[in-house]
């Protein structure tokens, strides 16, 4: 697949360039020429300490979170057969928000915050499986009727989580309210453990990519895919589980960040086509790069003050998505 390799290589180079910009930018500038030495042969200088203690972990967390959100978006769009689906449409982020805000309301630390967000996302996943169980029965899982049932159940669950979130914000003490609102808007300021989101990204991408052929068949319709030997009900269960886990890890690391899972798969689909064998790794690289650039802008736009990365991503993502829709309309 030489074309796929060329696409992945180009996106990897863009990701490397974005990482270099992120590591060099901040309240104290670091020359790009100095980055390799400071990264691989660090000394005791303040620049090396800032790079390794603050910027590198945050940049890697931003890349992993963006990649997970874009991967989840691509999987959700196949699952629901809707290019406007995103990782949060089935309530995963709402559950994560409730878990994280509950921890913040009780004054928990960074580790407890991540565990609360991840636990809330998993709880939402389990609830959706239980509430929409009929949608996964074999006779319904192989039909198109299971998809709207699953979507409606997820939307109602998301509405429930939104109500609980508002309740928690209403009852929160003044001392915790600002931190809760900041996290709810997307926050990477406390990201200091990139290992587990990067490992989750490698694992989930490794589990998703072998399914690419079956995903291509599913996009043509459940009946056709079933006739060609695809276990549609089982495949949909796996898709939902993989997308939910990817969303859970991303939200636990970065807070609620929108538009990455919506814009990146849609843009790449317009540029490189809808072959999932090429698209899934491309989405991971593109999503990671986009959120990394957004976080760099959030750190530097009004430095030394930092903006929530979710706000920056929304300001970038909404106009970008409108532009993509207009471009798609003009090409018809």
C-alpha positions as CSV (number, residue, x, y, z in Angstrom):
1,X,0.0,0.0,0.0
2,X,2.5,2.7,-1.1
3,X,-0.2,5.4,-1.2
4,X,-1.2,4.7,2.4
5,X,2.4,4.8,3.5
6,X,2.9,8.1,1.8
7,X,-0.2,9.5,3.5
8,X,0.9,8.2,6.9
9,X,4.5,9.5,6.4
10,X,3.2,13.0,5.6
11,X,0.9,13.1,8.6
12,X,3.7,11.7,10.8
13,X,6.0,14.5,9.6
14,X,3.3,17.1,10.4
15,X,2.9,15.6,13.9
16,X,6.7,15.8,14.5
17,X,6.7,19.4,13.4
18,X,3.7,20.2,15.7
19,X,5.6,18.5,18.5
20,X,8.6,20.6,17.9
21,X,6.6,23.8,17.9
22,X,4.8,22.7,21.1
23,X,8.1,21.9,22.9
24,X,9.8,25.2,21.8
25,X,6.9,27.5,22.6
26,X,5.9,28.9,25.9
27,X,6.7,31.6,28.4
28,X,10.4,30.8,28.0
29,X,11.3,30.2,24.4
30,X,13.6,27.3,23.4
31,X,15.4,27.4,20.1
32,X,14.4,24.6,17.8
33,X,18.0,23.8,17.1
34,X,18.5,23.1,20.8
35,X,15.6,20.7,21.2
36,X,17.4,17.5,20.1
37,X,20.2,18.1,22.6
38,X,17.9,19.0,25.4
39,X,15.6,16.0,24.6
40,X,18.3,13.3,24.3
41,X,21.2,14.7,26.4
42,X,19.5,16.9,29.0
43,X,21.6,18.9,31.4
44,X,20.7,20.7,34.6
45,X,19.6,23.9,32.9
46,X,16.2,25.5,33.5
47,X,15.3,24.9,29.9
48,X,15.9,21.2,30.2
49,X,13.9,21.0,33.4
50,X,10.9,22.9,31.9
51,X,11.1,20.7,28.8
52,X,11.1,17.3,30.5
53,X,8.9,18.1,33.6
54,X,6.2,20.2,31.9
55,X,6.2,20.6,28.1
56,X,7.0,17.1,27.0
57,X,4.5,15.2,29.2
58,X,1.8,17.7,28.3
59,X,2.5,17.6,24.6
60,X,2.5,13.8,24.5
61,X,-0.8,13.7,26.5
62,X,-2.3,16.2,24.0
63,X,-1.2,14.1,21.0
64,X,-2.5,10.8,22.6
65,X,-5.8,12.4,23.6
66,X,-6.4,13.9,20.2
67,X,-5.5,10.7,18.4
68,X,-7.9,8.7,20.7
69,X,-10.7,11.2,20.0
70,X,-10.2,11.1,16.3
71,X,-10.0,7.3,16.3
72,X,-13.2,7.1,18.4
73,X,-14.9,9.5,16.0
74,X,-14.0,7.4,12.9
75,X,-15.3,4.2,14.6
76,X,-18.5,5.9,15.8
77,X,-19.2,7.2,12.2
78,X,-18.9,3.6,10.9
79,X,-21.0,2.2,13.8
80,X,-23.8,4.8,13.2
81,X,-23.2,5.1,9.5
82,X,-23.3,8.9,10.0
83,X,-20.4,11.2,9.1
84,X,-21.7,13.7,11.7
85,X,-21.3,11.3,14.7
86,X,-18.6,12.0,17.2
87,X,-17.2,10.2,20.3
88,X,-19.6,12.0,22.7
89,X,-22.9,11.2,20.9
90,X,-23.6,8.1,23.0
91,X,-23.0,9.7,26.4
92,X,-19.4,8.5,27.1
93,X,-18.1,12.0,27.8
94,X,-21.1,12.9,29.9
95,X,-20.4,10.0,32.2
96,X,-16.7,11.0,32.4
97,X,-17.7,14.6,33.2
98,X,-19.9,13.5,36.1
99,X,-17.2,11.2,37.5
100,X,-14.5,13.9,37.2
101,X,-16.7,16.7,38.6
102,X,-17.7,14.6,41.5
103,X,-14.0,14.0,42.4
104,X,-13.2,17.8,42.0
105,X,-16.2,18.6,44.2
106,X,-14.7,16.5,46.9
107,X,-11.3,18.0,46.5
108,X,-9.6,15.0,44.9
109,X,-6.1,15.2,43.3
110,X,-5.0,14.7,39.7
111,X,-4.9,10.9,39.9
112,X,-8.3,10.7,41.5
113,X,-9.6,13.1,38.8
114,X,-8.4,10.8,36.0
115,X,-9.8,7.7,37.8
116,X,-13.1,9.4,38.4
117,X,-13.4,10.5,34.7
118,X,-12.4,7.0,33.4
119,X,-14.8,5.3,35.9
120,X,-17.7,7.6,34.9
121,X,-17.1,6.9,31.2
122,X,-17.0,3.1,31.8
123,X,-20.2,3.4,33.9
124,X,-21.9,5.1,31.0
125,X,-20.7,2.4,28.6
126,X,-22.1,-0.3,30.9
127,X,-25.4,1.5,31.3
128,X,-25.8,1.9,27.5
129,X,-25.1,-1.8,27.0
130,X,-27.7,-2.6,29.5
131,X,-30.4,-0.1,28.3
132,X,-29.9,-0.9,24.6
133,X,-29.4,-4.7,25.1
134,X,-32.1,-5.5,22.5
135,X,-30.2,-3.5,20.0
136,X,-27.4,-6.1,20.2
137,X,-29.4,-9.2,19.9
138,X,-28.4,-11.1,16.8
139,X,-31.7,-10.8,15.0
140,X,-31.7,-7.0,15.5
141,X,-27.9,-6.4,15.4
142,X,-28.0,-7.6,11.8
143,X,-30.7,-5.1,10.8
144,X,-30.6,-1.4,10.4
145,X,-33.2,-1.0,13.2
146,X,-30.5,-1.5,15.9
147,X,-28.6,1.7,15.0
148,X,-31.3,4.3,15.6
149,X,-32.3,2.4,18.8
150,X,-28.7,2.6,20.1
151,X,-28.4,6.3,19.0
152,X,-31.6,7.3,20.8
153,X,-30.6,5.5,24.0
154,X,-27.2,7.2,23.9
155,X,-28.7,10.6,23.3
156,X,-31.1,10.2,26.3
157,X,-28.3,9.0,28.5
158,X,-26.2,12.0,27.4
159,X,-29.1,14.3,28.4
160,X,-29.2,12.6,31.8
161,X,-25.5,13.1,32.4
162,X,-25.9,16.8,31.3
163,X,-28.5,17.3,33.9
164,X,-26.4,15.7,36.6
165,X,-23.4,17.9,35.5
166,X,-25.5,21.0,36.0
167,X,-26.7,19.8,39.4
168,X,-23.1,19.3,40.5
169,X,-22.0,22.7,39.3
170,X,-25.0,24.3,41.1
171,X,-24.1,22.6,44.4
172,X,-20.3,23.0,44.1
173,X,-18.5,25.1,46.7
174,X,-17.0,28.4,45.4
175,X,-13.5,27.1,46.0
176,X,-13.9,24.2,43.6
177,X,-16.2,25.8,41.0
178,X,-13.5,27.4,38.8
179,X,-11.5,24.2,38.6
180,X,-14.6,22.2,37.7
181,X,-15.6,24.7,34.9
182,X,-12.0,24.7,33.6
183,X,-11.9,20.9,33.4
184,X,-15.3,20.8,31.8
185,X,-13.9,23.1,29.1
186,X,-11.0,20.9,28.4
187,X,-7.8,21.1,30.5
188,X,-4.3,19.6,29.9
189,X,-2.5,21.8,32.5
190,X,-2.2,18.8,34.9
191,X,-1.2,16.3,32.3
192,X,2.0,14.7,33.6
193,X,1.6,11.0,32.9
194,X,1.5,10.4,29.1
195,X,2.5,6.8,29.3
196,X,-1.0,5.3,29.8
197,X,-2.8,7.3,27.1
198,X,-0.1,6.5,24.6
199,X,-0.2,2.8,25.6
200,X,-4.0,2.9,25.2
201,X,-3.7,4.5,21.8
202,X,-1.3,1.8,20.6
203,X,-3.5,-0.9,22.0
204,X,-6.8,0.4,20.6
205,X,-5.4,1.3,17.2
206,X,-3.9,-2.2,17.1
207,X,-7.3,-3.7,17.9
208,X,-9.2,-1.5,15.4
209,X,-7.0,-1.6,12.3
210,X,-7.4,-5.4,11.7
211,X,-11.2,-4.8,11.5
212,X,-10.8,-2.3,8.6
213,X,-11.9,-4.7,5.9
214,X,-15.1,-5.6,7.8
215,X,-15.7,-1.9,8.5
216,X,-15.5,-1.1,4.8
217,X,-18.2,-3.8,4.2
218,X,-20.4,-2.5,7.0
219,X,-20.4,1.0,5.5
220,X,-22.2,-0.5,2.5
221,X,-25.1,-1.8,4.6
222,X,-25.6,-4.4,7.3
223,X,-27.4,-6.8,4.9
224,X,-24.6,-6.8,2.4
225,X,-22.0,-7.2,5.0
226,X,-23.9,-10.1,6.6
227,X,-24.1,-11.8,3.2
228,X,-20.4,-11.5,2.8
229,X,-19.7,-13.3,6.1
230,X,-19.4,-10.3,8.5
231,X,-20.9,-10.9,12.0
232,X,-22.6,-7.6,12.1
233,X,-23.9,-7.7,15.7
234,X,-20.5,-8.8,17.1
235,X,-18.7,-6.2,15.0
236,X,-21.0,-3.4,16.2
237,X,-20.4,-4.5,19.8
238,X,-16.6,-4.4,19.3
239,X,-16.8,-1.0,17.6
240,X,-18.8,0.6,20.4
241,X,-16.6,-0.9,23.0
242,X,-13.4,0.3,21.3
243,X,-14.8,3.8,20.6
244,X,-16.0,4.1,24.2
245,X,-12.7,3.1,25.7
246,X,-10.8,5.5,23.4
247,X,-13.2,8.3,24.4
248,X,-12.9,7.4,28.1
249,X,-9.1,7.5,28.1
250,X,-9.0,10.8,26.2
251,X,-11.6,12.5,28.4
252,X,-9.8,11.3,31.5
253,X,-6.5,12.8,30.2
254,X,-7.7,16.1,28.6
255,X,-11.2,16.8,29.9
256,X,-14.1,17.3,27.5
257,X,-12.7,18.5,24.2
258,X,-15.1,18.6,21.3
259,X,-14.8,18.7,17.5
260,X,-11.6,16.6,17.2
261,X,-13.6,13.4,16.7
262,X,-16.0,15.2,14.3
263,X,-13.7,17.3,12.2
264,X,-10.6,15.1,11.7
265,X,-12.3,12.0,10.3
266,X,-14.6,14.1,8.1
267,X,-11.7,16.2,6.7
268,X,-9.5,13.2,6.1
269,X,-12.4,11.3,4.4
270,X,-12.8,14.1,2.0
271,X,-9.0,14.2,1.3
272,X,-8.0,10.6,1.2
273,X,-11.2,8.6,0.8
274,X,-13.2,6.3,3.0
275,X,-11.0,3.2,3.0
276,X,-10.7,2.4,6.7
277,X,-7.4,0.6,6.3
278,X,-5.9,4.0,5.4
279,X,-8.3,6.2,7.4
280,X,-7.9,4.8,10.9
281,X,-4.2,5.4,11.3
282,X,-4.5,8.7,9.5
283,X,-7.2,9.8,11.9
284,X,-5.0,9.0,14.9
285,X,-2.1,11.0,13.4
286,X,-4.3,13.9,12.3
287,X,-6.3,14.1,15.6
288,X,-3.1,14.0,17.7
289,X,-1.6,16.8,15.6
290,X,-4.7,19.0,15.7
291,X,-5.1,18.8,19.5
292,X,-1.4,19.3,20.0
293,X,-1.5,22.5,18.0
294,X,-4.7,23.7,19.8
295,X,-3.0,23.1,23.2
296,X,0.1,25.0,22.1
297,X,-2.2,27.9,21.1
298,X,-4.0,27.6,24.4
299,X,-0.7,27.9,26.3
300,X,0.7,30.8,24.4
301,X,-2.1,33.0,23.0
302,X,-2.5,35.0,26.2
303,X,0.6,33.9,28.1
304,X,1.3,33.6,31.0
305,X,-2.5,32.9,31.4
306,X,-3.7,29.7,29.9
307,X,-6.9,29.1,28.0
308,X,-8.9,25.8,28.2
309,X,-7.9,23.7,25.2
310,X,-11.6,22.8,24.6
311,X,-12.5,26.4,24.1
312,X,-9.6,26.9,21.6
313,X,-10.6,23.6,19.8
314,X,-14.2,24.8,19.5
315,X,-13.1,28.1,18.1
316,X,-11.0,26.3,15.5
317,X,-13.3,23.3,14.9
318,X,-16.6,25.0,14.3
319,X,-15.5,27.3,11.4
320,X,-13.4,24.4,10.0
321,X,-16.3,22.1,10.0
322,X,-18.6,24.7,8.3
323,X,-15.9,25.2,5.7
324,X,-15.7,21.4,5.1
325,X,-19.5,21.2,4.7
326,X,-19.5,24.0,2.2
327,X,-16.7,22.4,0.3
328,X,-18.5,19.1,0.2
329,X,-21.6,20.8,-1.1
330,X,-19.7,22.7,-3.9
331,X,-18.2,19.4,-5.1
332,X,-21.6,17.7,-5.6
